[in-house]
């Protein structure tokens, strides 16, 4: 891999309070190739902050804006299409997840052990704000149902921190809406039968008063997406072309010896 190999994709909607702090933390990552900031038609000061960041860091900060609000999944699709890194990771703009932990999340990919890594808030309990118990139950239920469909023993399917070899996420056909990305991408990487790892992360959750956006409707939609993308979507329908898996290349090289 190149010395600078990491693309960080940040979907944004009305995050004027935390956006600059998130970007400043991402810019401290030694592996950073680019941070791609996708404004999903914010109506606060977010566009002004993005223009300022692009001027201050023109070689590393990429910004774009949707003409209308289209949801997190559409923002991610835009960001992935713009990415160039050998590794791509999602970073929310609200500081619920600490960018300083990104190196730990991507470490299994760098070590050629994984093609995809999920940062888990439950694998080992690190620092975690005590917020909504019903959200915790919903996540556990969604993760359980997703695991039944994929036969993968994940602990946190709804986590923001999902890291991929760039080739995998750029070739994936993403068709869900809203927050459906989390379920869809899990189903589709499971179809690849590639090595998927989890790493423990901290979680600094927000309340709705502080700007949390996910709703009960998004949870219900997630159950629909579990059925749709696991039972009614084939591997061929999941990717433009099948990506080469570096971990399998590494395994073949070791076996050949």
Secondary structure, 3 states (H helix, E strand, C coil): CCCCCEEEEEEECCCCCCHHHHHHHHCCCCCEEEEEEEECCCCCCHHHHHHHHHHHCCCCEEEEECCCCCCHHHHHHHHHHHCCCCEEEECCCCCCCCHHHHHHHHHHHHCCCCCEEEEECCCCCCCECCCCHHHHHHHHHHHHHHHHHHCCCCCCCCCCCEEEEHHHHHHECCCCCCCCHHHHHHHHHHHHCCCEEEEECCECCCCCCCCCCCCHHHHHHHHHHHHHHHHCCCHHHHECCCCCCHHHHHHHHHHHC
